[in-house]
Amino acid sequence: MRSAPTILHLDMDAFFAAVEQAAKPSLRGKPVIVGGLGPRGVVATASYEARVHGVHSAMAMAHARRLCPNAAYLVPRFTVYRQISDIVMELLSRLSPLVEPLSLDEAFVDLEAGGIGDDPRAVGERLRADIRAATGLTGSVGLAGSKLLAKIASEQAKPDGLVLIEPGTERGLLAPMQVRTLPGVGPATAEHLRRAGIATVGEVVEAGEAELVRLLGKAHGAHVHGMALGIDERPVVADREHKSISVEDTFDVDLTDRVRVRLEVDRLADRCVRRLRSAGRSGRTIVLKVRRYDFTTLTRSETLRAPTDDLAVVRETAARLLEAVDTTGGVRLLGVGVAGLADFTQEDLFAQAAEREESAADEEAGPSEEEAAPSAGSAVEPGRAERRWVPGQDVRHTEYGAGWVQGSGVGRVTVRFEEPGSAGPGRVRTFAVADPDLEPSEPLPLVSAEPPGPPPRQLSPASVPKSRSGGGSGSGPDSAGPLMP
């Protein structure tokens, strides 16, 4: 535990939904829900306007529609989110060499390692201002002497605020919180503690370490008790090691055709290899995940003699694993992953030749389904990917310019023509789905300005904004963060 609040936790506010509101003026101030739009879809992120209706991340999309029927329901645009995440992470890297990303929209920063320790509050406020200037979005900042408390502080700061927890105030702050606040306490552990009459962090402390060890075991019990006391010595670690890379899709309707199942496994293998290569990694173990119609989930794996990032090898191995799985009753989810990651591959000239052929075929087919329309579980007819329009998709019309898809069906597609910098909602037009003047397009930047230059190491207190700064026990509405694939 540090004697100064030099660990910073940044959490962007309702990130996916906030990006969509910033990109689409007509959605600002209105409920927006991002996720899978099929009957088995799940909410990835809900805007604060949707959360007041009870919608939250990880909720079934069908339930969200019942709670908030008038919200805008959009597919995720991960390419855009990654671009904005890169800008935010670059701003964080200017503060310190030790930045630990947790997801696209969340990270820890060790300010002490960056030589910043005298005025962490000013640094946090400057960071929030820089993020707003560079992306048009808001983020909440927590500052404390440990990672545990910094994350709790950022939750209290939401939305669009900053909370600093002064060292020495940890015990009083943690005591009334639920045990699920502590890292390592999941639903099963919380239920076990509840049955023993322990519901809050303060009650964990009162129970004592010996009782926690008796209930949870030596290692886990000691860990939970230490966290309840505010003791968290975990360092900020840059370049977190990934143990595996995987992709999966849930299908709107169970797949019963064996040929279709095989085609979906091939498609998932393609996406998995693209992610593997973009991360500069390879792996030895190929994993296939199959969830059947009765919700039973089977996982099959095969370990190769050497690491690979070869598309043909991953495809063939996944297909071989599929042969050992009975799918006759129907399949509701498929996944392909690569584990046992390494930084090198066992080169194979024949496999590389096949890979080049696959890459050429991919280029002719155009952008991947994930990039063009990341709606899980919906297959696109060969040769018609460019005519499939999904809500939230970026488009451009030769006459009306840039816009986004509001909806489509019965051979028609409705588009709202507006840009991030538009003064107000744009006009709406409807076209035939095959209209040659309407094409998918690249997303427009949220702001036109370049990211601000490196911030000074120290700021004068007079230059610090006063908005929503909090003390050690500041408060703010709780926020459920986005669920990540």
C-alpha positions in Angstrom: 0.0 0.0 0.0 1.5 3.4 -1.0 1.5 6.4 1.1 0.4 8.6 -1.8 -2.5 8.2 -4.3 -0.3 7.6 -7.3 -2.2 4.7 -8.9 -4.7 6.0 -11.4 -7.6 4.0 -12.8 -9.4 5.3 -15.9 -12.8 3.9 -17.0 -14.5 5.5 -20.0 -18.1 6.2 -19.5 -20.5 3.7 -21.2 -17.9 3.5 -23.9 -19.5 1.7 -26.8 -22.8 3.6 -26.4 -21.0 6.9 -25.9 -19.1 6.4 -29.1 -22.3 5.8 -31.0 -24.0 8.9 -29.4 -20.9 11.1 -30.3 -21.0 9.8 -33.9 -24.7 10.1 -34.4 -26.1 13.5 -33.3 -29.7 12.3 -33.4 -28.9 9.8 -30.6 -27.5 12.3 -28.1 -29.4 12.3 -24.9 -31.4 9.3 -25.9 -31.2 5.6 -24.8 -28.7 3.7 -26.8 -28.0 0.0 -26.5 -25.1 -1.8 -28.2 -24.9 -5.6 -28.6 -26.1 -8.6 -30.5 -29.4 -7.8 -32.1 -30.7 -11.4 -32.6 -33.1 -13.1 -30.3 -30.2 -14.6 -28.4 -28.1 -11.4 -28.4 -26.6 -9.9 -25.3 -26.2 -6.2 -24.3 -22.6 -5.1 -24.5 -23.1 -1.5 -23.3 -26.1 0.6 -22.5 -26.0 4.4 -22.3 -26.9 6.1 -19.0 -30.3 7.1 -20.5 -31.0 3.4 -21.0 -29.7 2.4 -17.6 -32.4 4.3 -15.8 -34.9 1.8 -17.3 -32.9 -1.1 -15.7 -30.9 -2.1 -18.8 -27.3 -3.2 -18.1 -24.4 -5.0 -19.7 -24.7 -8.8 -20.0 -28.5 -8.7 -20.0 -30.3 -10.6 -22.7 -31.2 -8.3 -25.5 -34.8 -9.5 -25.6 -35.2 -8.5 -21.9 -33.6 -5.1 -22.7 -36.2 -4.5 -25.5 -39.0 -5.1 -23.0 -37.5 -2.7 -20.5 -36.7 0.0 -23.0 -38.6 -0.5 -26.3 -37.9 3.0 -27.6 -34.1 2.8 -27.4 -31.8 2.7 -30.4 -30.4 -0.8 -30.8 -27.1 -1.0 -32.7 -24.5 -3.6 -33.6 -21.0 -3.0 -32.2 -18.4 -1.3 -34.4 -15.3 -2.7 -32.9 -13.0 -1.1 -35.5 -14.1 2.3 -34.3 -13.9 1.4 -30.7 -10.3 0.2 -31.1 -9.3 3.4 -32.9 -10.6 5.5 -30.1 -9.1 3.2 -27.5 -5.7 3.6 -29.2 -6.0 7.4 -28.8 -6.9 7.1 -25.1 -4.1 4.6 -24.4 -1.6 7.0 -26.1 -2.6 9.7 -23.7 -2.1 7.4 -20.8 1.4 6.4 -22.0 2.4 10.0 -21.9 1.8 10.0 -18.1 3.9 6.9 -17.3 5.7 4.0 -18.9 3.6 1.6 -16.7 0.1 1.4 -18.2 -1.9 -1.7 -17.7 -4.8 -1.9 -20.1 -7.7 -4.1 -18.9 -10.0 -3.7 -21.9 -10.5 -1.2 -24.7 -11.9 1.4 -22.3 -10.2 0.7 -19.0 -6.6 0.9 -17.7 -4.4 1.4 -14.6 -1.5 3.9 -14.7 1.4 4.1 -12.2 2.0 7.8 -11.9 5.0 7.3 -9.6 6.8 5.4 -12.3 6.2 8.5 -14.6 7.8 10.9 -12.1 4.4 12.4 -11.2 3.5 12.3 -7.5 3.1 15.8 -6.1 -0.3 16.6 -7.5 -2.1 13.5 -8.8 -5.5 15.2 -8.7 -4.3 17.9 -11.2 -2.9 15.2 -13.4 -6.2 13.3 -13.4 -8.2 16.4 -14.2 -5.8 17.2 -17.1 -6.1 13.7 -18.4 -9.9 13.9 -18.4 -9.7 17.2 -20.3 -7.3 15.8 -22.8 -9.5 12.7 -23.5 -12.5 14.9 -24.1 -10.5 17.2 -26.5 -9.1 14.2 -28.4 -12.2 12.0 -28.6 -15.2 14.0 -27.6 -15.9 11.4 -24.9 -15.8 11.4 -21.1 -13.9 9.2 -18.7 -14.0 8.7 -14.9 -10.8 8.7 -12.9 -10.0 7.1 -9.6 -6.8 7.8 -7.7 -5.5 5.9 -4.6 -2.6 4.1 -3.1 -3.6 0.7 -4.6 -5.2 -0.8 -7.6 -8.2 -2.1 -5.6 -9.0 1.4 -4.2 -8.3 3.2 -7.5 -10.9 1.1 -9.3 -13.4 1.6 -6.5 -12.7 5.4 -6.7 -13.4 5.5 -10.5 -16.7 3.6 -10.0 -17.7 6.3 -7.4 -16.7 9.0 -9.8 -19.0 7.9 -12.6 -20.1 9.4 -14.8 -17.5 12.0 -15.9 -15.8 12.7 -12.6 -12.8 12.2 -10.5 -12.5 10.7 -7.0 -9.3 10.6 -4.9 -9.0 8.3 -1.9 -6.6 9.6 0.6 -4.3 6.9 2.2 -5.5 6.1 5.7 -9.2 6.3 4.9 -9.5 2.9 3.3 -11.0 1.0 6.1 -13.9 3.4 6.6 -14.6 3.5 2.9 -14.7 -0.2 2.4 -16.6 -1.3 5.5 -20.2 -0.7 4.2 -19.6 -2.1 0.7 -20.8 -5.5 -0.4 -18.2 -8.4 -0.5 -18.5 -8.6 -4.3 -16.6 -5.3 -4.4 -13.4 -7.3 -3.5 -11.3 -8.8 -6.3 -11.6 -12.6 -6.3 -15.1 -12.6 -4.7 -17.5 -14.0 -7.3 -21.1 -15.1 -7.0 -20.1 -18.5 -5.5 -17.8 -17.1 -2.9 -20.3 -14.3 -2.0 -23.1 -16.9 -1.5 -20.8 -19.0 0.7 -20.0 -16.0 2.8 -23.7 -14.9 2.9 -24.6 -18.3 4.4 -22.1 -17.6 7.1 -23.7 -14.3 7.9 -21.0 -12.2 6.1 -22.4 -9.7 3.5 -20.2 -6.6 3.8 -16.5 -5.9 3.7 -16.7 -4.7 7.3 -18.2 -8.0 8.3 -15.3 -9.8 6.6 -12.8 -7.8 8.7 -14.8 -8.5 11.9 -14.9 -12.2 11.1 -11.1 -12.3 11.2 -8.6 -14.1 9.0 -8.9 -17.4 10.8 -12.6 -17.6 10.1 -12.1 -16.6 6.4 -9.5 -19.4 6.0 -11.8 -21.9 7.6 -14.6 -20.9 5.2 -12.6 -20.3 1.9 -9.4 -22.2 2.4 -5.9 -20.9 3.3 -4.9 -19.0 0.2 -8.3 -17.6 -0.8 -9.4 -16.8 2.7 -6.2 -14.9 3.5 -6.4 -13.0 0.2 -10.0 -11.9 0.8 -9.3 -10.8 4.3 -6.3 -8.8 3.2 -8.3 -7.0 0.5 -11.0 -6.2 3.1 -8.4 -4.4 5.1 -7.5 -2.4 2.1 -4.2 -4.2 1.6 -3.4 -4.6 -2.1 0.2 -4.9 -3.2 -0.5 -5.8 -6.8 1.8 -3.7 -9.0 0.7 -2.0 -12.3 2.0 -4.4 -15.0 2.5 -3.2 -18.5 2.1 -5.7 -21.4 -0.3 -8.1 -19.7 0.3 -11.6 -21.0 -2.6 -13.1 -23.0 -3.1 -16.8 -22.3 -5.3 -17.4 -25.4 -7.0 -15.7 -28.3 -10.5 -16.8 -29.3 -13.7 -15.9 -31.1 -17.2 -17.2 -30.8 -20.7 -16.7 -32.2 -24.2 -17.4 -30.9 -26.7 -18.2 -33.6 -30.2 -16.8 -33.7 -31.5 -20.3 -34.8 -29.9 -23.6 -33.9 -27.7 -24.9 -36.7 -28.7 -28.5 -37.7 -27.0 -28.7 -41.1 -23.6 -30.3 -40.7 -22.2 -28.5 -43.7 -23.3 -25.2 -42.3 -21.7 -26.0 -39.0 -18.4 -26.8 -40.8 -18.6 -23.5 -42.7 -19.1 -21.5 -39.5 -16.1 -23.2 -37.9 -14.0 -22.3 -40.9 -15.2 -18.7 -40.7 -14.4 -18.5 -37.0 -11.0 -20.0 -37.6 -10.4 -17.2 -40.1 -11.3 -14.5 -37.6 -9.2 -16.1 -34.8 -6.1 -16.2 -37.0 -6.6 -12.6 -38.0 -6.7 -11.6 -34.3 -3.7 -13.9 -33.6 -1.6 -12.2 -36.2 -2.7 -8.7 -35.3 -1.4 -9.5 -31.8 1.9 -10.8 -33.3 1.5 -14.2 -31.7 1.2 -17.8 -32.5 0.0 -20.8 -30.5 0.3 -24.6 -30.1 -3.2 -25.6 -28.9 -6.3 -25.3 -31.1 -9.5 -25.2 -29.1 -13.1 -25.8 -30.4 -16.1 -24.9 -28.3 -19.6 -26.2 -29.1 -22.8 -25.3 -27.2 -25.6 -27.6 -28.2 -29.3 -27.1 -28.4 -29.8 -28.4 -24.8 -27.1 -25.8 -23.5 -24.5 -28.5 -22.9 -21.1 -27.1 -23.7 -18.3 -29.2 -25.1 -14.7 -28.1 -25.5 -12.2 -30.1 -27.6 -8.5 -29.3 -28.1 -5.5 -30.5 -29.9 -1.9 -29.5 -29.2 0.5 -29.2 -32.1 4.2 -30.0 -32.2 5.1 -26.3 -32.7 3.4 -22.9 -32.5 1.6 -21.7 -35.6 -0.4 -18.8 -37.0 -1.1 -20.6 -40.2 -4.7 -20.3 -41.3 -4.8 -23.7 -43.1 -3.5 -25.5 -40.0 -6.0 -23.8 -37.6 -8.9 -24.6 -40.0 -7.9 -28.2 -40.5 -7.4 -28.8 -36.8 -10.7 -27.2 -35.8 -12.5 -29.2 -38.5 -10.9 -32.4 -37.2 -12.0 -31.6 -33.6 -15.5 -30.9 -34.9 -15.7 -34.5 -36.4 -15.6 -35.8 -32.8 -18.6 -33.8 -31.7 -22.2 -34.9 -32.2 -24.2 -31.9 -33.6 -27.3 -33.7 -34.9 -29.6 -32.1 -32.3 -28.6 -28.6 -33.2 -25.8 -26.1 -32.3 -26.5 -22.7 -30.7 -22.9 -21.5 -30.2 -19.5 -22.2 -31.8 -16.1 -20.9 -30.9 -12.5 -21.4 -32.1 -9.4 -20.4 -30.1 -5.7 -20.7 -29.9 -3.9 -21.2 -26.6 -0.3 -21.9 -25.5 0.8 -18.6 -27.1 4.3 -17.8 -28.3 6.1 -15.1 -30.3 7.3 -17.3 -33.1 6.0 -19.9 -35.5 7.3 -23.2 -37.1 7.5 -22.2 -40.7 6.0 -24.5 -43.3 6.4 -23.5 -47.0 3.4 -25.6 -48.1 1.2 -24.1 -45.4 2.4 -20.6 -46.3 1.4 -21.2 -50.0 -2.0 -22.2 -48.9 -2.2 -19.2 -46.6 -1.4 -16.8 -49.5 -4.2 -18.4 -51.5 -6.7 -18.0 -48.6 -5.6 -14.3 -48.2 -6.1 -13.6 -51.9 -9.6 -15.1 -51.7 -10.4 -13.0 -48.6 -9.3 -9.9 -50.4 -11.6 -10.6 -53.3 -14.5 -11.3 -50.9 -14.1 -7.9 -49.3 -14.2 -7.0 -45.5 -14.8 -9.7 -43.0 -18.3 -10.2 -41.5 -16.9 -9.0 -38.1 -15.6 -5.8 -39.7 -18.6 -5.1 -42.0 -21.5 -6.1 -39.7 -20.5 -7.6 -36.4 -23.8 -9.2 -35.6 -23.2 -12.6 -34.1 -24.7 -15.6 -35.7 -26.1 -14.2 -38.9 -24.7 -15.7 -42.1 -24.4 -13.7 -45.3 -25.2 -15.2 -48.6 -22.1 -15.6 -50.9 -21.6 -12.6 -53.1 -24.2 -10.4 -51.2 -22.2 -9.2 -48.2 -22.3 -5.6 -49.6 -26.1 -5.7 -49.6 -26.6 -6.6 -46.0 -27.4 -3.6 -43.9 -27.4 -3.6 -40.1 -28.5 -0.9 -37.6 -25.6 1.4 -36.8 -23.6 0.6 -39.9 -21.7 3.4 -41.6 -22.7 4.2 -45.2 -22.3 6.8 -47.9 -24.6 7.9 -50.7 -23.4 9.5 -53.8 -26.0 12.4 -53.4 -26.6 12.7 -49.7 -23.2 11.9 -48.3 -22.3 10.1 -45.1 -24.9 8.5 -42.8 -25.8 5.4 -40.8 -28.3 2.6 -41.1 -31.4 3.0 -38.9 -33.0 -0.3 -40.1 -33.7 -2.6 -43.0 -36.2 -5.1 -44.1 -38.5 -6.2 -47.0 -36.0 -5.0 -49.5 -35.6 -1.5 -48.1 -33.0 0.2 -46.0 -33.5 3.4 -44.0 -30.6 5.7 -43.5 -30.1 8.8 -41.4 -27.6 11.2 -43.0 -25.6 13.0 -40.4 -22.0 13.3 -39.2 -20.3 13.6 -35.8 -20.0 17.4 -36.2 -23.5 18.0 -37.4 -25.4 20.7 -35.5 -28.5 18.5 -35.1 -30.3 15.4 -36.2 -29.9 14.6 -39.9 -32.5 13.8 -42.5 -33.8 10.3 -43.1 -34.1 8.6 -46.5 -35.2 5.1 -47.5 -33.7 3.2 -50.4 -33.8 -0.2 -52.1 -31.2 -2.6 -50.5 -29.6 -2.9 -53.9 -29.4 0.8 -54.6 -26.1 1.3 -56.5 -25.7 4.8 -55.0 -25.5 3.5 -51.4 -22.3 1.8 -50.2 -20.8 0.8 -46.9 -18.1 3.3 -45.8 -15.4 3.9 -43.3 -16.4 5.6 -40.0 -15.8 9.3 -39.7 -13.6 10.6 -36.8 -15.5 11.8 -33.8 -13.5 15.0 -33.6 -11.3 16.8 -36.2 -8.6 18.0 -33.9 -5.4 16.1 -33.3 -4.7 14.6 -29.9 -3.2 17.2 -27.5 0.5 17.4 -27.0 2.2 15.8 -24.0 0.9 17.3 -20.7 3.3 19.1 -18.4 4.5 17.0 -15.5 3.1 19.4 -12.9 0.1 21.7 -13.1 -0.8 24.7 -11.0 -3.8 24.2 -8.8 -5.5 27.3 -10.3 -5.6 25.5 -13.7 -7.5 22.5 -12.4 -11.2 22.3 -13.3 -13.6 22.0 -10.4 -16.2 19.7 -11.9 -17.1 16.7 -9.9 -13.9 16.3 -8.0 -14.4 14.2 -4.9 -12.7 13.3 -1.7 -11.8 10.0 -0.2 -15.5 8.9 0.1 -17.0 10.8 -2.8 -20.1 9.4 -4.4 -21.6 8.9 -7.8 -24.0 6.6 -9.6 -22.8 3.0 -10.0 -21.9 1.9 -13.5 -21.8 -1.5 -15.0 -18.9 -1.6 -17.4 -19.0 -3.1 -20.9 -18.7 -7.0 -21.4 -15.7 -7.8 -23.6 -15.4 -10.8 -26.4 
